[in-house]
Amino acid sequence: MSNNRVVVITGASSGIGEASARLLAQNGFQLFGGVRNPQRANAIPGVRYGTVDVTDDASVSNFVEWVLSEAGKIDILINNAGVSLVCPVENTSPSEAQRYSMPTFSGLCA
């Protein structure tokens, strides 16, 4: 069914990411789960976990290099990792907003 497709899911240790990893692995996809702490992730048959912090460019590069060294390709990326700040937005400090915001890509944002 999967035709040996390689799938990477960030935030694969819980919630939607974990459920997606479980479903895709059960359907024959080759799964790599990106998590902050692989030792804390629930083991899912067919899912290989690697360490990634999506707020750290070096961590992302190392994770991608690992997946490519193991699988040779990435066919599908499910970018699911996220963080939550539990407070009113007006109480969010500039440093918190900077840490948890999406990066600005040169040329794409005015």
Secondary structure, 3 states (H helix, E strand, C coil): CCCCCEEEEECCCCHHHHHHHHHHHHCCCEEEEEECCHHHCCCCCCEEEEECCCCCHHHHHHHHHHHHHHHCCCCEEEECCCCCCCCCHHHCCHHHHHHCCCCCCCCCCC
